[in-house]
Amino acid sequence: MSKITVTGATGRVGANVVKRLTETGHEVIACMLSGDPQESKLDGLACRKQHFDILDTDAVAKAIHGADAVVHTAAVMEGMASKMPPSKFFDINVKGAFNVLEGVRNSGISTRLVCFSSTAAYDVITVGREPVKEDHVRKPLSLYGMNKILIEEAVHQYAWQYDIAYTLIRPNYVVAGPEVLDIFRCGVVLAMLKQYSDEKKCQLHAPDDPTGWLAAKPKLKANKDVLCVPRCPGGTSWRWHMTDIRDVVSLVEACLADDRAAGHTFNVAAKDACNWDRVVPYIAERTDREVIDVEIPNLWQFSFDQTAAKEVLGFEPAYDHKQIVDTAVAMKRGEDVGIIPGSIAPLAFEPGK
């Protein structure tokens, strides 16, 4: 048994990490804000709760002191950026991570750090259509993505200067509940086109027909809650790579257990990148919902290369898009599938935004 501090312990990733680590016999210090409305997620788990603000340097140091490992998941998600001043958003994410690094540096023992980054560091909207490897250029268009890059650089510097054994994990759209059943909607497609079709840096910009998608706008708007398969002329559909929370937790376990993880950055996502023309009909089949096809000139395709985790740790994700959908359906029926659901869907794109 080891002593492991988990920041952001009531979040989508943090809560499930706490659950797995306590179930496997570790002593877990679960860190959260005082008065956190999601604290009940941890009810029944054999963890020790610590309440503090991630910007409280002394409190962070106290929670880390004596720990064998730290799993840093605490962050403000991209969808919350518009709900607070940019400076506060920056402070929680970047200064919070700095406080964790200081806590690890001053812990007095050899503390392993597993720190969560994100695909926002690459920017899933601007990268090309080939599977993205960990060494892909990082050029985000968002404050959140910039935050993640700064956090990664701070981790690298501290690791080099103070001999910290670290691992960075970059997941893409972690699902931990029924939210996956409502992602692939006309309203989401419409919101993405509104936000990115004019941005020439983005995949979604169609240089040969930049306003062609407007012909589909009435259909998308009228059917905003209907499942949708966006296709380019010729039939090619969008492609995306979501991540099952169970695979994320399993990778955390692997990184904590294996010294070979030190110094590496790992992508993690589902077994397969899901083409919308495969996953959407499957969701419709399992939930008895309508699907419509929408032809637009804009193509968005994003997928991960996950060979690094396989080559270094022998780790491969266990869940594909059908299993993720099946789990979501079971959770919506009220079945216990061993997952603590996320309280807020991590969707950055909503109609009207």
C-alpha positions as CSV (number, residue, x, y, z in Angstrom):
1,M,0.0,0.0,0.0
2,S,1.2,3.5,-0.8
3,K,0.0,7.0,0.2
4,I,-1.3,8.9,-2.8
5,T,-2.6,12.5,-2.9
6,V,-5.2,13.2,-5.6
7,T,-6.1,16.8,-6.4
8,G,-9.5,17.6,-8.0
9,A,-10.8,14.6,-6.2
10,T,-14.5,15.3,-6.9
11,G,-14.0,15.8,-10.6
12,R,-14.8,13.5,-13.5
13,V,-11.3,12.0,-13.5
14,G,-10.3,12.6,-9.9
15,A,-13.3,10.9,-8.3
16,N,-12.8,7.7,-10.4
17,V,-9.1,7.7,-9.7
18,V,-9.8,7.9,-5.9
19,K,-12.3,5.1,-6.2
20,R,-9.9,2.8,-8.0
21,L,-7.0,3.5,-5.7
22,T,-9.0,3.0,-2.5
23,E,-10.4,-0.2,-3.9
24,T,-6.9,-1.5,-4.6
25,G,-5.7,-0.8,-1.0
26,H,-3.9,2.5,-1.3
27,E,-4.1,5.3,1.3
28,V,-5.6,8.2,-0.6
29,I,-5.8,11.9,0.4
30,A,-8.7,13.2,-1.6
31,C,-8.3,17.0,-2.1
32,M,-11.2,19.3,-2.8
33,L,-12.6,22.8,-2.2
34,S,-14.3,23.5,1.1
35,G,-18.0,23.2,0.6
36,D,-17.6,21.4,-2.7
37,P,-21.1,20.5,-3.8
38,Q,-19.8,17.3,-5.4
39,E,-18.2,15.9,-2.3
40,S,-20.9,13.3,-1.9
41,K,-19.4,11.5,-4.9
42,L,-16.8,10.2,-2.5
43,D,-19.3,8.9,0.1
44,G,-18.4,5.3,1.1
45,L,-14.9,5.5,-0.3
46,A,-12.0,4.8,2.2
47,C,-10.2,8.0,1.6
48,R,-9.1,10.9,3.8
49,K,-10.5,14.2,2.6
50,Q,-8.6,17.4,2.6
51,H,-10.4,20.7,1.9
52,F,-8.5,23.7,0.5
53,D,-8.1,26.1,-2.4
54,I,-5.5,24.9,-4.9
55,L,-4.1,28.5,-4.7
56,D,-3.3,28.1,-1.0
57,T,0.4,27.2,-1.2
58,D,0.7,26.0,2.4
59,A,-2.4,23.8,2.3
60,V,-1.3,22.2,-1.0
61,A,2.1,21.5,0.5
62,K,0.5,19.9,3.6
63,A,-1.6,17.6,1.5
64,I,1.4,16.4,-0.5
65,H,3.9,16.1,2.3
66,G,4.8,12.5,3.0
67,A,2.9,11.2,-0.1
68,D,4.5,8.5,-2.3
69,A,2.7,9.9,-5.3
70,V,0.5,12.8,-6.4
71,V,-2.1,12.6,-9.1
72,H,-2.9,16.1,-10.2
73,T,-6.3,16.4,-11.9
74,A,-7.6,19.7,-10.5
75,A,-8.4,22.2,-13.2
76,V,-11.1,24.5,-14.5
77,M,-12.4,23.0,-17.8
78,E,-12.5,24.9,-21.1
79,G,-16.3,25.2,-21.0
80,M,-16.0,27.3,-17.8
81,A,-13.6,29.9,-19.3
82,S,-16.4,32.3,-20.2
83,K,-17.8,32.2,-16.6
84,M,-14.9,33.8,-14.9
85,P,-12.2,36.4,-15.5
86,P,-9.3,35.0,-17.6
87,S,-6.9,35.9,-14.9
88,K,-8.7,33.7,-12.4
89,F,-9.0,30.9,-14.9
90,F,-5.2,31.1,-15.5
91,D,-4.5,31.2,-11.8
92,I,-6.5,28.1,-10.9
93,N,-5.0,26.1,-13.7
94,V,-1.4,27.3,-14.0
95,K,-0.6,28.7,-10.5
96,G,-2.5,25.7,-9.0
97,A,-0.2,23.3,-10.9
98,F,2.8,25.4,-9.8
99,N,1.7,25.0,-6.2
100,V,1.5,21.2,-6.7
101,L,5.0,21.2,-8.2
102,E,6.3,23.2,-5.2
103,G,4.6,20.7,-2.9
104,V,6.2,17.8,-4.6
105,R,9.6,19.5,-4.6
106,N,9.4,20.2,-0.9
107,S,7.8,16.9,0.1
108,G,11.0,15.5,1.6
109,I,10.8,12.2,-0.1
110,S,10.9,10.9,-3.7
111,T,7.3,11.6,-4.7
112,R,6.1,10.4,-8.1
113,L,3.8,12.9,-10.0
114,V,1.1,12.0,-12.5
115,C,-0.1,15.3,-14.0
116,F,-3.1,15.7,-16.3
117,S,-2.7,17.7,-19.5
118,S,-5.2,17.6,-22.3
119,T,-5.6,17.3,-26.1
120,A,-6.3,21.1,-25.8
121,A,-2.5,21.4,-25.9
122,Y,-2.6,20.2,-29.5
123,D,-6.0,21.8,-30.2
124,V,-8.3,19.2,-31.8
125,I,-9.7,21.8,-34.1
126,T,-6.5,22.9,-35.7
127,V,-4.4,19.7,-36.0
128,G,-4.4,17.7,-39.2
129,R,-6.3,14.5,-39.9
130,E,-3.6,12.0,-39.3
131,P,-3.4,10.3,-35.9
132,V,-1.8,12.7,-33.4
133,K,1.3,11.6,-31.7
134,E,2.7,13.0,-28.4
135,D,5.4,15.0,-30.2
136,H,2.9,16.8,-32.4
137,V,3.2,20.6,-32.5
138,R,1.2,22.4,-29.8
139,K,-0.6,25.4,-31.1
140,P,-3.9,25.9,-29.3
141,L,-6.4,28.6,-30.1
142,S,-7.8,28.5,-26.5
143,L,-6.8,29.9,-23.1
144,Y,-7.3,26.4,-21.7
145,G,-4.9,24.9,-24.2
146,M,-2.3,27.6,-23.5
147,N,-2.7,26.8,-19.8
148,K,-2.0,23.2,-20.4
149,I,1.2,23.9,-22.4
150,L,2.5,26.2,-19.6
151,I,1.7,23.4,-17.1
152,E,3.6,20.9,-19.2
153,E,6.6,23.1,-19.5
154,A,6.6,23.8,-15.7
155,V,6.5,20.0,-15.1
156,H,9.4,19.5,-17.4
157,Q,11.5,22.2,-15.8
158,Y,10.8,21.0,-12.2
159,A,11.5,17.4,-13.2
160,W,14.9,18.4,-14.7
161,Q,15.9,20.7,-11.9
162,Y,14.7,18.7,-8.9
163,D,14.8,15.1,-10.3
164,I,11.0,14.6,-10.0
165,A,9.7,11.4,-11.6
166,Y,6.7,12.7,-13.6
167,T,4.3,11.4,-16.2
168,L,2.0,13.7,-18.3
169,I,-1.3,12.2,-19.5
170,R,-3.3,13.8,-22.4
171,P,-6.8,12.4,-22.7
172,N,-9.4,13.6,-25.2
173,Y,-13.0,14.2,-24.1
174,V,-13.3,11.9,-21.1
175,V,-16.8,10.4,-20.8
176,A,-18.0,9.0,-17.4
177,G,-21.7,8.7,-17.8
178,P,-24.7,9.1,-20.2
179,E,-23.4,12.4,-21.7
180,V,-22.0,10.5,-24.7
181,L,-25.6,9.9,-25.8
182,D,-26.2,13.6,-26.4
183,I,-22.9,14.7,-27.9
184,F,-23.5,13.9,-31.5
185,R,-26.4,16.3,-32.1
186,C,-27.3,18.8,-34.8
187,G,-27.0,21.6,-32.3
188,V,-23.4,20.7,-31.5
189,V,-22.5,20.6,-35.2
190,L,-24.1,23.9,-35.7
191,A,-22.3,25.5,-32.7
192,M,-18.9,24.2,-34.0
193,L,-19.5,25.6,-37.5
194,K,-20.5,28.9,-36.1
195,Q,-17.4,29.1,-34.0
196,Y,-14.8,27.7,-36.4
197,S,-15.9,27.8,-40.0
198,D,-14.4,31.3,-40.5
199,E,-11.2,30.5,-38.8
200,K,-8.6,29.7,-41.5
201,K,-6.4,27.9,-38.9
202,C,-9.0,25.3,-38.3
203,Q,-9.9,22.0,-40.0
204,L,-13.5,23.2,-40.1
205,H,-12.7,26.0,-42.5
206,A,-13.6,25.0,-46.1
207,P,-11.4,27.3,-48.2
208,D,-13.1,26.2,-51.5
209,D,-16.6,26.9,-50.1
210,P,-16.3,28.9,-46.8
211,T,-20.0,29.8,-46.6
212,G,-21.4,26.6,-48.0
213,W,-22.5,25.2,-44.7
214,L,-25.0,28.0,-44.3
215,A,-27.3,26.1,-46.6
216,A,-27.6,23.4,-43.9
217,K,-28.0,25.9,-41.0
218,P,-31.9,25.9,-41.1
219,K,-31.9,22.1,-40.9
220,L,-29.3,22.0,-38.1
221,K,-31.1,24.6,-36.1
222,A,-34.6,23.1,-36.5
223,N,-33.2,19.7,-35.4
224,K,-30.8,20.8,-32.7
225,D,-31.6,17.9,-30.4
226,V,-31.6,15.2,-33.1
227,L,-28.6,13.0,-33.7
228,C,-26.6,14.0,-36.7
229,V,-24.1,12.6,-39.2
230,P,-22.2,15.5,-40.8
231,R,-20.8,14.4,-44.2
232,C,-18.8,16.1,-46.9
233,P,-19.8,15.7,-50.6
234,G,-18.8,12.2,-51.4
235,G,-20.0,10.8,-48.1
236,T,-17.0,11.2,-45.8
237,S,-18.2,11.7,-42.2
238,W,-16.6,13.5,-39.3
239,R,-14.3,11.4,-37.0
240,W,-13.6,11.9,-33.3
241,H,-11.7,10.1,-30.5
242,M,-13.4,10.1,-27.1
243,T,-12.0,8.5,-24.0
244,D,-13.6,6.1,-21.5
245,I,-12.9,7.0,-17.9
246,R,-12.0,3.4,-17.1
247,D,-9.1,3.5,-19.6
248,V,-7.9,6.8,-18.1
249,V,-7.9,5.3,-14.6
250,S,-6.1,2.2,-15.7
251,L,-3.4,4.3,-17.3
252,V,-3.0,6.2,-14.1
253,E,-2.5,3.0,-12.2
254,A,0.0,1.8,-14.8
255,C,2.0,5.0,-14.5
256,L,2.0,4.8,-10.7
257,A,3.1,1.2,-10.7
258,D,5.8,1.2,-13.4
259,D,9.0,3.2,-13.1
260,R,9.3,3.1,-16.9
261,A,6.5,5.7,-17.0
262,A,8.8,8.4,-15.6
263,G,9.6,11.2,-18.0
264,H,7.0,10.3,-20.5
265,T,3.9,11.9,-22.0
266,F,1.1,9.6,-23.0
267,N,-2.0,10.1,-25.1
268,V,-5.0,8.1,-24.0
269,A,-8.4,7.6,-25.7
270,A,-10.7,4.8,-26.7
271,K,-9.6,1.7,-28.6
272,D,-10.9,3.2,-31.8
273,A,-11.5,6.7,-33.2
274,C,-15.2,6.8,-33.9
275,N,-16.5,7.9,-37.3
276,W,-19.8,9.6,-36.8
277,D,-21.4,7.4,-39.4
278,R,-20.7,4.4,-37.2
279,V,-21.2,5.7,-33.7
280,V,-24.3,7.8,-34.3
281,P,-26.4,5.0,-35.8
282,Y,-25.3,2.8,-32.9
283,I,-26.5,5.4,-30.4
284,A,-29.7,5.7,-32.3
285,E,-30.2,1.9,-32.2
286,R,-29.6,1.7,-28.5
287,T,-31.7,4.7,-27.6
288,D,-34.5,4.5,-30.3
289,R,-33.7,8.0,-31.6
290,E,-33.8,9.6,-35.0
291,V,-30.7,10.3,-37.1
292,I,-30.3,12.7,-39.9
293,D,-27.5,13.2,-42.4
294,V,-26.4,16.7,-43.2
295,E,-24.1,17.5,-46.2
296,I,-21.7,20.3,-45.6
297,P,-18.3,21.2,-47.2
298,N,-16.6,21.2,-43.7
299,L,-14.7,18.1,-42.6
300,W,-13.5,17.6,-39.1
301,Q,-11.5,14.4,-38.3
302,F,-9.4,13.9,-35.2
303,S,-7.7,10.8,-33.8
304,F,-5.0,9.8,-31.4
305,D,-1.9,7.7,-31.9
306,Q,-1.5,5.7,-28.6
307,T,1.6,3.6,-29.4
308,A,3.8,5.4,-26.8
309,A,1.9,3.9,-23.8
310,K,1.9,0.5,-25.5
311,E,5.6,0.5,-26.2
312,V,6.7,1.9,-22.8
313,L,4.2,0.3,-20.5
314,G,2.4,-2.4,-22.6
315,F,-0.8,-0.4,-22.0
316,E,-3.7,-0.5,-24.4
317,P,-7.2,0.9,-23.9
318,A,-9.9,-1.7,-23.2
319,Y,-13.0,0.1,-24.4
320,D,-14.3,0.9,-27.9
321,H,-17.1,3.3,-28.9
322,K,-19.8,0.6,-28.7
323,Q,-18.8,-0.4,-25.2
324,I,-18.8,3.3,-24.2
325,V,-22.3,3.7,-25.6
326,D,-23.5,0.5,-23.9
327,T,-22.1,1.7,-20.6
328,A,-23.9,5.0,-21.0
329,V,-27.2,3.3,-21.7
330,A,-26.8,1.1,-18.7
331,M,-26.0,4.1,-16.5
332,K,-29.0,6.0,-17.8
333,R,-31.1,3.0,-16.7
334,G,-29.7,3.4,-13.2
335,E,-27.4,0.4,-13.3
336,D,-24.2,0.4,-11.2
337,V,-21.4,0.0,-13.7
338,G,-18.6,1.0,-11.3
339,I,-18.2,4.5,-12.6
340,I,-18.7,7.7,-10.7
341,P,-20.5,9.9,-13.2
342,G,-19.3,13.4,-14.0
343,S,-21.5,16.2,-12.7
344,I,-21.1,18.4,-15.7
345,A,-20.7,17.2,-19.3
346,P,-17.3,18.3,-20.5
347,L,-18.8,19.8,-23.7
348,A,-17.3,23.0,-24.9
349,F,-19.7,23.4,-27.8
350,E,-23.3,24.2,-27.0
351,P,-26.0,25.7,-29.3
352,G,-25.9,29.5,-29.1
353,K,-22.2,29.6,-28.0
